[in-house]
Structure formats: structure tokens, C-alpha cells
């Protein structure tokens, strides 16, 4: 292989790897590209004549840059991140659901509709007839433990009562 062709392969490959960073962010492709440009420049100015030495220097430079500089880049140039609580039970607490079958505190035969799905339910206090709005308190295995929503707690009823006066 011609010495000049290998030099151009390192230079063009380095530029392509640096451009690839825009598509695959993470810093590694950019650092590999910088190493390619560095080795291409060293070959262009005649410091690295042997192709095996040039390849070894590229591998060494790439490894060194990735280990030494990538943590610095990740620390000061952070990507987008978001935080979301992954505890579905916690998010469901105090949510309102509808009893679609009678619910009691003795067994798990009652059912509620929550987030469009029918779930087993058990009451904390007495019998809850079907069609009543319930508040989810917690979950015991696959059974939601619920309590009826008091009529006084309902905002619509408070407005109706205040309009009567």
C-alpha cells in the first residue's frame, strides 16, 4: 500500500469519525477521529513512516484519549436526562377508580377499573357497591386496597350544596 494513501485514509477516516459523532453521540467516535487526524498529521509530516507503527500509535492514542478525556467530557458536557419515579404503586396511591363489581373486606372478589384495566380489589371498610368511586390506598400483591370516596369530599357536591344556600 502506498504511504500517501494510508495517510489520507487516516485523515479522511478521522474526519468521518468526528462527523459520525453527530449521529451517534457519546464521545468515543469523536476521540477516535481525533486520533485518526493526529496519526494522519504525523504521517503527513514524516514522523510515522511504517504502517504498523502508525496503526499502533492510533490504537494507543485512541485508548489513551478515551480513558483520559471521555470522563471529563461526560462531566462537563452532560446529555439530556430525566427523572421519573418507577414505583407504580406509589403513583397509584390516592388515585380515583370506579368499582365495577361489589367490593368487601373479606375476599378479593371485588373489581375496580383503574387506567382502563379491571383489577381485583378489597375494601378497607365494609361493602362498596358497584358504580361507586373509590380511592386507591395501596396494593397487596395484585389486589388494590381501596376505600369509598365520601360524598362530602366530592368537589361537585360541594358546589351544589353552596349554590342551594
Protein Blocks (a to p, Z undefined) as FASTA:
>chain_A
ZZklmmmmmmmmmmmmmmmmmmmgghjmmmmmmmmmmmmmmmmnopamblklmmmmmmmm
mmmmmmmmmmmmmmmmccddddddfbfklmmgopacddfbdcdfkbcmbccdeehiacdd
ddfehjadehiacddfbdehjaccdddddfklpmklmmmmmmmZZ
